[in-house]
Amino acid sequence: MQFRRPELDRKKRRLDAALTIEDLRRIAKRRTPKAAFDYTDGAAEEELSLARARQAFSDIEFHPAILRDVSTVDTTRKVLGGPSALPFGIAPTGFTRMMQTEGEIAGAHAAARAGIPFALSTMGTASIEDVRTANPNGRNWFQLYMWTDRDRSMQLVSRAAAAGFDTLLVTVDVPVAGARLRDKRNGMTIPPQLTVRTVLDAAWRPHWWFDFLTTEPLAFASLDRWSGTVAELLDSMFDPTVTFADLAWIKDQWPGKLVVKGIQTVEDAKAVTDLGVDGIVLSNHGGRQLDRAPVPFHLLPKVATEVGADTEVLLDTGIMSGADIVAAIALGARFTLVGRAYLYGLMAGGEAGVNRAITILSEQIERTMRLLGVHTLDELTPAHVTQMARFAPRPIDAL
């Protein structure tokens, strides 16, 4: 026996002890004020959509093959015309510097290091140009919310194209903001305001507040400064009149790959595929819009069968492990996006925490592939996974 050499770097010691994304979540909850953590962690209304999405990944059974040579595994993936070292990228997230002041720049640096795409949100707190500087040789994607002011929306699209962003993610599931009750109960505003409650909360998280108060003020890359609640901001932005015609109009103006994010039915997957888009993201917005929305992972096999030969199918919502990602690839997803998993790492330790989140997912992907007996992602098939039925639709004639 020998004594383990103590790790003197507190952040490294904390992050090295995190073996799962859930471990990072627990660290993030300890270190982040309640309003900011709940904005990331929470979902709409009763949060059933998010709970069901995570449960869907838990309710799978893998079918491994034995006696295969898995001494090496290849996790690389070609997606939307370019390479990725892993079958996932960083999803677009809003208000990111509110969670931790390094924000999107930490995510872009980590994505560059890992060789995976980074997606910047319209609601991001780093500019398009700053993300390009942080990830100059990697793949940057831009996520677009269509505003009532179409010219202003397309100015952002033009900036993204000029900065070399290769993919545009058009989010289509936000005619209005979802009812995010945790945010309302916390009275969360942009920027956060000091109240008796937040002062008491700060006493337990002095590092977060010190960073927040001594770094550049929270602002949005694509918006003017805002003073009000998050719900008021979102309602002032989202346009309930957006239609398929608007999507076709955007497609005509964007020079790169076009992906529609927020598809929740097979019929809509077919409709946007018929418009000639390059990809779709099966997503219910992380459960943050319509509660009780369809679970993307449940939709995946049917959608992949119906449109997978004509457009690339991506998936998000509920992913908390590399095994979840492997299951999604096996059932027909070309690629996946991780949002909360990345933000938990960011809140747990800034850029180092994002690196740790990516490492955890990468190691889990490789281990799962080896245990399934595959050494490339293309070897994964629906035969490797069974989606267990926890509940099923009740037949109409039984009502």
Salt bridges, closest charged atoms under 4 A:
GLU7 OE1 - LYS12 NZ 3.95
ASP16 OD2 - LYS12 NZ 2.71
GLU22 OE2 - ARG25 NH1 3.33
GLU22 OE2 - ARG26 NH1 3.67
ASP23 OD1 - ARG26 NH2 2.36
ASP38 OD2 - LYS34 NZ 3.00
ASP38 OD1 - ARG182 NH1 2.99
ASP41 OD1 - ARG25 NE 2.89
ASP41 OD2 - ARG182 NH1 3.14
GLU46 OE2 - ARG292 NH2 2.91
GLU47 OE2 - ARG182 NE 2.85
ASP59 OD2 - ARG390 NE 2.71
GLU61 OE1 - HIS63 ND1 3.82
GLU129 OE1 - ARG159 NH2 2.77
ASP166 OD1 - ARG139 NH2 3.10
ASP173 OD1 - HIS285 ND1 2.96
ASP201 OD1 - ARG205 NH1 2.51
ASP224 OD2 - ARG152 NH2 3.75
ASP239 OD2 - ARG150 NH1 2.53
ASP246 OD1 - ARG150 NH2 3.16
GLU306 OE1 - LYS270 NZ 3.37
ASP316 OD2 - LYS261 NZ 3.44
GLU351 OE1 - HIS109 ND1 3.08
GLU351 OE2 - ARG113 NH2 2.98
GLU366 OE1 - ARG370 NH1 3.66
ASP378 OD1 - ARG77 NH1 2.76
GLU379 OE2 - HIS375 ND1 2.86
